[in-house]
Amino acid sequence: SHTAEALAAAFREMFRSWGIPTEKAHVIRRDNAKNMVKAMKDADLPSLPCMAHTLQLVVAEGRLYAIATLLDLRYKDRYFPDALKPQLRVLLLGILATRSGSSPEQHEKRSEASGSEPPEKVPRAGSLQAMYEELLDGDVEHGAGSNDSSQNASQMNLFLSEPLLPRSGQPLAFWQDNKSRFPALAEAARAYLCAPCTSVDSERLFSTAANVVDEKRNRLTSKNAEMLIFINKNLTLMRMK
């Protein structure tokens, strides 16, 4: 059994049978599984997670954060551990390939470029020459996908090699101005950088609504309440202009 209780008991028995006081255990290296975390805690043993497992979890569970950081001109991959950078690049290329491959507009353009009607399949002839030509035709079709992957990789490498933006820079403005240079990356940036990093603004909006719609204004219509909240949040911007 691999429950936390069973693992804790096994560790206690191991220390007892070897005659090692648990106080002498400096640290036990473990993975990030919950049963292992609880087992070490129940056995009162100091432990640390495996760094390799932790890096894997950053990619697997922190996928949104990792890609958003890569596409942020102020950070890119500069602050990731060197061991993690190749995995992150592969992850980004996979996302670019998925987005380009699943786009109905791009699929339609490719279909129009290759002709309005699909070519008729020619029955396979018995000669080796005919079979060889059929294999070459398949390689040509596969080459279109490979070309997309090569372009995505070139965009990514060029983007990551350029200097970082200052901390006060505007990543979204950069992507708007450079979408012709990095079309695939710009499309991904629109998806991954659109979410705010915190919910503070939403919480402040609720607080503003509570101040506007108070007991003395409980008869406000929803339209007027929305208008007052909008003015409250944007009046400072109007004054700046």
N, C-alpha and C positions, 0 to 999 in steps of 0.2 A: 504494500500500500504506500502511496506517495502523498498521503495527507500530511498536514503540518505536524499533527500530533505524533504520527508514526516516525516522521523524519527527526523530530526533536528527541524522541526516545532513542532512536538509533544513534544519534550523535552522543547522547549521554552515555549510552552503553559503550560506544567506541572509546570515549575518554576514560571510562572506568576500567575497561579491559586493558588498556595500554598504561594505566596508572598515571595519566596526565591530568593535573588539576586544571579545571576550566579557566582559572584565573591566569594561567600561563599562555592561553590562546591570545595572541596579539590581534589577529583578524582572520576571518574565514572568507575566502572569495567564493561568491555564489552567483547564480544567474538572477534575473529579475522576476522570476515566477513568484506569485503571491504565496504559494505554500512554502517556498524556501525562505522568503522574508519572515513569515510568521514562525516558521520552525526555529530560525535563529533567535528570534525574539523570545519564544517560549523557552528555549534552552538556555537563555541568558548568555548568548555567545555573541561577541562583536563580529560584525560582518560588513562587507562592502560588495556592491554589485560588480560583475565582470564588465570591464570597459568595452570589450568587443560587443557584448550583448547590448550595452547601453547605446553604443553608436548605431547598432542595427535598429534599435527602437526609435532613435531620433528620425531615421529615414522612414521606417514603417508607420509609426504612430504620429510623428510630427511632420507628415508629408506636406500639409498645407503651409505650416510655418516655414519649412525648409525651402519650398519653391517660392513662396512670397519673399523670403529673404534673398534668395538668388536673384530675383527679378527686381529687387530694390537697388537702385543705382548707388545708394549710400553704403551698402554693405556687400552685396554680391556673395562671393564665397570666401571673402578675406578672413572671416573670424571662425570658420569651421576648421576642425582638426584636419591635418593633411590626409590622414587615413580615411576620412569621410568624403573628401572632395570628389574622387572618382565615382563613388556610388551616387552622389548627388547629381553629377553631370549625366550619368546614365538615366537617372530618374527623370531629369528635365527633358532629355531627348525622347524618352518614352512618352511623356506627356505631350510633347510637340507632335510626335508621330500620331498619337491617338487623336489629337484635336484636328490635325490636317486630314487624317484618314476618315474621320467621321463627319466631315463637313459636307452637307448636301450640295452647297454651292460649288465647292471645288470638284466634287465628283461629277456634277453636271457639266462644268467647264471641260473636264477631261474627256467626257463622253462626246461633247460637241467638237472638240479638237480632233478626236480620232474618227469622226464621221457620224452622221445622223443615224445610221443603222449599223448594228454590229455585223462584223464580217461573217460570212457563211463558213461553217466548218467543212473543211475538205476531208473526205474519207482518207484514212491512212493508206498509203500505197505500200506495196510489199518491198520496195527497194530501200536500201540503206540511205540513199541520198534524200528520199522523201522524209524518212524518220529524222535525219540530221537537220533538215530545214524546219521541221516541226519543233525540234528542241531549240533552235535559234529564235524562232518566233516567240517561244515562251520566255527566253532570256530577254528579248526586247521589252515585253510587257513588264517583266520583273525589274528592268532597268529604270522605269519611270518611278517606281517606289523607292529604289535605291538613290535616285537623283534627289528626291525630296529629303531623304535622310541625310544625304551629304550636304544639302543646302542648310538644313537645320543645324547640323554640326558646325558648319562654317559660321553661321550667325552666332551660335552660342560661344564659340571660341573667340570670335572677334569682340563680342560684347563683354566677355569676362576679362579680356586683355586690356580693355580701355580703363582709364583712371576712374576712381570713384567720384561721385558727386559730393560736394560739401554736405554736412549734416543739415544745413538750412536749405538744401536743394529741393526741387520738386520732381519726384520720380514720374508722376503722371504727366506732367508737362513735357518731360524728356521723351516719353513713349509716344506722345501725340506728335512731337516734332520729328521723331526718328522712326516712325512706323514704316516708312518706305525702305529704310536701311535694314530693319529687323522685323519683317512682316509677321513671321511666325511667333517670335518672342513678344512682339507688341500685342498680339491677340491673346497670348497666355497671360501677359501682364494685366490686361483689362479684367480677366477673370479672377486672378489671384490677388490683385492689389485693391480691388473694389471694396472689400470689407474693412471697416475701421478696426484698429488694433485693440480698442477697448469699448466697453458699453457705457462709458462715462457720459457721452453726449446724449444718449437715449435716456439715461437716468436723470440728467439735468432737465431734459424736456418734460419728463413727468413732474418734476418739482416745479417747473414754470407753469405747467397746466394747473397744478394744485393751487398755486398763488393767484392765477387768473380766475379760475372757477372756484371761488370760495363761497361761504354761506350767504354773503350779500349779493352774489351774482349767480345764484342757483337757477335763475330763469333764463340764462343766456342760451340762445340757440347754438347748435353745434357749429353752424357756419360762422357766427360771430365769435364764438370761442376760438375756433381755428385761426381766424383773422387776427385776434388779439395776441394769441400765442406766437404767430408768425411775426407780427410787428415787434413783440417783446424780444424775440431772438435775433432779429435782423436790424433793429433800429440803430445799433452801434455801427453796423456796416454802412447804412445809409448816411450817417453823420460823417463817416470817414470820407465819403465821396464828396 
